[in-house]
Amino acid sequence: MLENSTILITGGTGSFGNTFVPMTLEKYNPKKLIIYSRDEMKQWDMAKMFHDDDRVRFFIGDVRDRERLYRALDGVDYVVHAAATKIVPTAEYNPFECVKTNVNGAMNLVDACIDKGVKRCVALSTDKASSPVNLYGATKLCSDKLFIAGNSYAGSKNTRFSIVRYGNVMGSRGSVIPLFLEQAKKGEITITDDRMTRFMISLEQGVELVFHAFEDMEGGEIYVKKIPSMKLPDIANAVSVYSKQKIIGIRPGEKLHEQMIGLEDAPFTYEYDEHFKILPQIHEWSIDPHRIKDGKQVSSDFSYTSDNNPDWMSIEELQQWIEKNKEKIGSI
């Protein structure tokens, strides 16, 4: 589907974009892959990595800027929406800025995709959008709803929108593994709560989920990858068994356990071999056989959280992953 097409990724200089771009170039050989973001220095650094590949283009712009999005989307076939204000404490202390990017930016992108004739758009979501307790999660829930509604908002146009949702990305900038690695150098790792659990997914798995969404989507689906969990103290032990662990308490807006599918979503959720799919509640799309395909509806009391997960990553497995990926942890 993405073969010989023009693809644009918002927020494309972030952790996800730095993995999505090379994987897409290799797997699909697109005609053009446009990185749309507002940070010129990150674009400058990324451009040096792809200086000899004329398929990769760079476009300075902000999803808050409606007119700029319209210009950037001219001739674009597919969009991946990765731009977001996503650091939980940052969002708590700068709520208006978070809303401008995550909510207003989503509205701008929905309008621009429809008006410019984009075929399909996949937006990245987060576990924090499921039963949100912080502003970041609330804005991403709102964003998810906007992209779902965009499928009916498109009217007679063929533009379709879907969402992928996943939790903690292993080794990405600002995540717990590079933080623990840095702290281990001083012999002490800070743990917010020793009961805390987190989902574990690699950037490559996140990209593959986006590829699957493009191939499978009818519009309005939320795709949730089946991934393992870990307890926070076990993550710290995988990083350094010799470092002291200091309990510092949960930060403002932080959950004890991650949730990607809540009880309220169970009546609209279907299970597949490697993922779940939450179908829209509007327009009876949740009972549409074209969206359900070969999925099996989950039980009425189903939820998918990092503490009730049947799949757990061991300390040894994470140590092997860290050793294999140590050169890029925290760098993208």
Salt bridges, closest charged atoms under 4 A:
ASP45 OD1 - LYS48 NZ 3.57
ASP53 OD2 - ARG55 NH2 2.69
ASP62 OD2 - ARG38 NH1 3.15
ASP74 OD1 - LYS116 NZ 3.41
ASP77 OD1 - LYS119 NZ 3.91
GLU97 OE1 - ARG64 NH1 2.94
GLU97 OE2 - LYS100 NZ 3.09
ASP111 OD2 - ARG66 NH1 2.87
ASP127 OD1 - LYS128 NZ 3.77
ASP144 OD2 - ARG165 NH2 3.14
GLU182 OE1 - LYS185 NZ 3.30
ASP193 OD2 - ARG195 NH2 2.85
GLU204 OE2 - LYS328 NZ 2.73
GLU208 OE1 - LYS27 NZ 3.42
ASP216 OD2 - LYS277 NZ 2.84
ASP216 OD1 - LYS293 NZ 3.76
GLU218 OE2 - LYS293 NZ 3.69
GLU254 OE2 - ARG198 NH2 3.84
GLU254 OE2 - ARG251 NH2 3.44
GLU258 OE2 - ARG198 NE 3.64
GLU271 OE2 - LYS226 NZ 2.73
GLU274 OE1 - LYS225 NZ 3.64
ASP288 OD2 - ARG291 NH1 2.71
ASP307 OD2 - HIS257 NE2 3.89
GLU323 OE2 - LYS326 NZ 2.93
